[in-house]
Structures are given as C-alpha cells and as structure tokens.
Amino acid sequence: MPNSSDNNNSYFLGIDGGGSKTKAIIVDANNKVLGEGISGPANPLHGFEQAVNSITESAEIALANSGLSISLGDLTAGVGLAGVNLPVLFEQMSNWQHPFGRMFLATDLLIACLGAHNGSDGAVMITGTGSCGFSYVKGHPYTLGGHGFPHGDKGSGAWFGFQAANYVLMSLDGLKAPSAINEKLLSLLQVKDGLEMVEVIAGKPAAFYAKMANLVFDAAEQGDQVAQEIVKEGAEYISGIARQLLKQQPPRISLIGGLTPRIKPWLDDDVKNILQDPLSPPEIGSVIYAKQQLALL
C-alpha cells in the first residue's frame, strides 16, 4: 500500500461540482481511478460555505475509498465548478484556504469539454438539470445559453418539468385539453387538483422541476401529442445550440448530462449524425485540466 512519502504529483483529485451534487475521484499518474466520493451541491452561487464543505467532504470520501495512506495535502486537485464563470465567484473560490497540495480551478463547462474529448479541442451540449453549449477550440472558450432557470436553460430537465406543470395547470382549469401528462404528473406529486399542485410546486428550484422531465418523455414516446410538442420544442433548441457551436469548428461534438438518452433520439438528423460519445466524464476532465496547468508551471 502506498504511504505518505508519495509526493503530490503521484495522485490527483478530480472534482465535478454542480448544483445538485459533487463527485470526486482520486487517480494515479495514469488516470486510473482509485477512489470515488459523492457529496452535496458545490455551486458557490448558492453559498460559499456549502460549496467548500461539499468539495472537502467528497474528497475525503474518495480518499477513504481509495485506501491510500496519504492526506488531502498530498493531492493535486483539479476543481471544476458550476457558477465560477462569474468572475467574483471565481475569485472567491481561488482565495479559499483549501486543504489540497495544489488546486487548479475551472468552470464545470471546461472540465466537461476536456473530459468528453480527453483533453483535445471539441464542443459539448449539456442537458441535465440545466442546459448550455460550450466549445474549446485553439485555446478559445465559447459559451452558449446556460442562463439559468426559469429565464433560460431551455431543453433542460427543469425546463421540461416546468412546461409539464404549466400545461397541467391550464388543463385542470379547462383552458387546454387533458393530456397523458396530467395523470403522470398528479401521481408523481401525489396531488388531486390544481390547488394542491400549486402548494407542492410553488417556489421550488430547478432540481425539483427536473425530476418531472422523464414523464414528459414517457408520454411523448407513448404517442401523446402535447408531450411530443414539448419534447420537439426542447430538442429543436438543443439542435440549434449544436449548429451554433459548429461555427467554432470543433473537431468533435458530444451530448452529455442526465437527459442525454431521452433527448438524443428527438434531435434533428444532421445533429444526431455528427454526435460522438464523450470519451471521459467531467471529473476526469478536472484531472486533465490540473495536469495541463501543472505542465505550464
């Protein structure tokens, strides 16, 4: 078993910190995953303390899981976070007195892109709780969408859930014809009518609405016209993001995020035909980023 005399270039920590969870991995010099850990959200936009606690906790779990006899201070950390595209939050996180040997901070979009293309140039569309597009070509980062819920993030899990809730409320008021979505949504929320439904959904965050997304796809695949229209509208937006990203001439383009298997079949053929599977997950992208930055020092 390795001991604490291992220097901090031997082991790397990769962090992928989002709005709903944080994933940490510990890898050796060859990117072999030795340990994994999952903790709570780590978007500093929703609280600095929560973000640093989630990062530290997920790292400690990964280290314990690895069985290595080293401390967090022996690790070089690549940390990719949602929210640090805002300069004030990037600065705040950069000034954190972290427990690692070294820390290299990046946006969650950059690490997702580096992971998807194993450190090479490329582009990604992300369809999870939120949605956005990102390319990294010849050192130039380019971001599309990602404006947040409810004013943006079209084609995301939260957006699909919100459309479903909106439609069901109108149909319960008799303003729209009932859809297969009605029964599925009322059952999921365990409510009987519009009044109860509003009590349950009022003021809820994006992650709550994202949990309703799958039922829209279920209804669409079962032939429900209302659900199909919602899915087509969301998929059309993601296809548009792809075409806009292609103007940056990325050598590869991938679709990533929890909604990928559901939305991919609904994308336009010209987009579907050029998508390539991501090569590695975002947390590996964090490690790739840390190694790239280390090489520049």
LUMZA-475879 format. One record per residue (C-alpha): x, y, z. Coordinates in steps of 0.25 Angstrom, whole numbers, padded with zeros to 4 digits, always signed. Layout:
BEGIN
XYZ;...
! end
This chain:
BEGIN
+0000+0000+0000;+0005+0014-0003;+0010+0022+0008;+0010+0037+0012;+0024+0039+0006;+0017+0038-0008;+0019+0052-0014;+0007+0060-0018;+0010+0058-0033;+0007+0043-0031;-0008+0045-0028;-0018+0055-0034;-0032+0059-0029;-0043+0062-0039;-0055+0069-0035;-0068+0072-0043;-0077+0081-0034;-0091+0084-0039;-0104+0090-0034;-0109+0077-0028;-0097+0068-0025;-0081+0068-0025;-0073+0056-0030;-0059+0054-0026;-0049+0044-0031;-0035+0040-0028;-0026+0035-0039;-0011+0031-0041;-0002+0037-0051;-0008+0029-0062;-0022+0034-0059;-0026+0020-0053;-0038+0023-0043;-0034+0018-0029;-0046+0024-0021;-0059+0032-0022;-0067+0040-0014;-0081+0048-0015;-0085+0059-0007;-0096+0071-0007;-0096+0083-0017;-0084+0091-0019;-0089+0103-0027;-0083+0115-0020;-0094+0124-0025;-0103+0117-0015;-0094+0118-0004;-0079+0118-0002;-0079+0110+0011;-0087+0099+0005;-0078+0098-0007;-0065+0097+0000;-0071+0087+0010;-0076+0078-0001;-0063+0079-0009;-0055+0075+0004;-0065+0064+0008;-0066+0058-0006;-0050+0058-0006;-0050+0051+0008;-0059+0040+0004;-0051+0038-0009;-0038+0037-0001;-0044+0027+0009;-0050+0019-0003;-0036+0019-0009;-0029+0012+0003;-0017+0021+0000;-0009+0025+0013;-0008+0039+0009;-0015+0052+0013;-0022+0063+0005;-0010+0071+0005;-0003+0061-0003;-0012+0063-0015;-0012+0072-0027;-0027+0076-0029;-0034+0080-0042;-0047+0086-0037;-0058+0089-0048;-0070+0096-0042;-0083+0102-0047;-0084+0117-0044;-0069+0121-0045;-0072+0126-0059;-0076+0139-0051;-0062+0146-0048;-0066+0150-0034;-0069+0135-0030;-0056+0130-0038;-0048+0140-0029;-0055+0136-0016;-0052+0121-0019;-0038+0124-0023;-0035+0130-0010;-0041+0119-0002;-0031+0113+0008;-0033+0099+0002;-0027+0086+0009;-0020+0081-0004;-0005+0081-0008;-0009+0090-0020;-0023+0094-0026;-0026+0098-0041;-0040+0104-0042;-0048+0103-0055;-0063+0104-0059;-0071+0092-0060;-0073+0094-0075;-0058+0094-0078;-0056+0081-0070;-0068+0075-0076;-0062+0078-0090;-0048+0074-0087;-0053+0060-0081;-0062+0058-0093;-0050+0060-0103;-0039+0054-0094;-0032+0068-0093;-0033+0071-0108;-0041+0082-0115;-0056+0080-0116;-0070+0084-0112;-0081+0079-0103;-0096+0081-0101;-0100+0079-0087;-0115+0075-0084;-0117+0072-0069;-0124+0080-0059;-0120+0092-0067;-0115+0093-0082;-0104+0100-0089;-0094+0099-0100;-0079+0100-0099;-0067+0099-0109;-0052+0100-0106;-0044+0101-0119;-0030+0106-0120;-0030+0112-0106;-0043+0119-0108;-0055+0116-0099;-0068+0119-0105;-0081+0118-0097;-0096+0118-0101;-0108+0118-0093;-0107+0114-0078;-0115+0126-0074;-0121+0118-0062;-0135+0114-0059;-0146+0119-0061;-0142+0130-0070;-0133+0121-0079;-0128+0107-0079;-0138+0103-0090;-0137+0088-0094;-0133+0084-0079;-0139+0075-0069;-0144+0087-0061;-0150+0093-0074;-0157+0080-0078;-0163+0079-0064;-0167+0094-0064;-0174+0092-0077;-0182+0080-0072;-0186+0087-0059;-0191+0099-0067;-0199+0091-0077;-0205+0082-0066;-0210+0094-0058;-0216+0100-0071;-0223+0087-0074;-0229+0086-0060;-0235+0100-0061;-0241+0095-0074;-0233+0104-0083;-0226+0092-0090;-0230+0078-0093;-0225+0068-0083;-0212+0060-0087;-0205+0048-0083;-0196+0057-0075;-0208+0060-0065;-0209+0047-0059;-0194+0044-0059;-0191+0058-0052;-0202+0057-0042;-0198+0043-0038;-0183+0047-0037;-0187+0059-0028;-0197+0052-0020;-0208+0062-0022;-0222+0063-0027;-0224+0076-0033;-0218+0090-0037;-0219+0096-0023;-0211+0084-0017;-0202+0084-0028;-0198+0099-0027;-0196+0097-0012;-0186+0086-0015;-0178+0093-0027;-0178+0108-0022;-0164+0114-0021;-0157+0100-0024;-0143+0101-0030;-0139+0095-0044;-0135+0082-0038;-0149+0079-0033;-0155+0082-0047;-0144+0074-0054;-0150+0061-0047;-0163+0063-0055;-0155+0063-0068;-0155+0048-0071;-0171+0047-0070;-0171+0057-0082;-0162+0047-0090;-0170+0035-0085;-0183+0042-0090;-0177+0046-0103;-0172+0032-0106;-0186+0027-0103;-0191+0036-0114;-0197+0047-0106;-0197+0059-0115;-0196+0070-0105;-0184+0063-0099;-0178+0061-0113;-0179+0076-0116;-0172+0080-0103;-0161+0070-0106;-0159+0075-0120;-0158+0089-0116;-0147+0086-0105;-0140+0077-0115;-0140+0088-0126;-0134+0097-0117;-0122+0087-0114;-0121+0085-0129;-0119+0100-0131;-0109+0100-0120;-0101+0089-0127;-0101+0097-0140;-0097+0110-0134;-0085+0102-0127;-0081+0096-0140;-0078+0110-0145;-0066+0110-0136;-0061+0097-0144;-0059+0088-0132;-0053+0074-0137;-0063+0067-0128;-0076+0070-0122;-0083+0062-0111;-0096+0062-0103;-0095+0060-0088;-0103+0061-0076;-0114+0052-0070;-0125+0055-0080;-0116+0051-0092;-0122+0037-0094;-0136+0043-0094;-0134+0055-0103;-0124+0050-0113;-0134+0042-0122;-0142+0055-0123;-0131+0063-0129;-0130+0067-0143;-0123+0057-0152;-0112+0066-0156;-0108+0068-0142;-0111+0053-0137;-0101+0048-0148;-0089+0056-0144;-0090+0054-0129;-0079+0046-0123;-0079+0039-0110;-0072+0046-0099;-0058+0039-0096;-0058+0042-0081;-0067+0048-0070;-0065+0063-0065;-0057+0058-0053;-0046+0052-0062;-0047+0066-0069;-0043+0072-0056;-0031+0063-0054;-0027+0066-0069;-0028+0081-0066;-0020+0080-0053;-0009+0072-0061;-0009+0083-0072;-0007+0094-0062;+0004+0087-0055;+0011+0085-0068;+0011+0100-0070;+0017+0103-0057;
! end
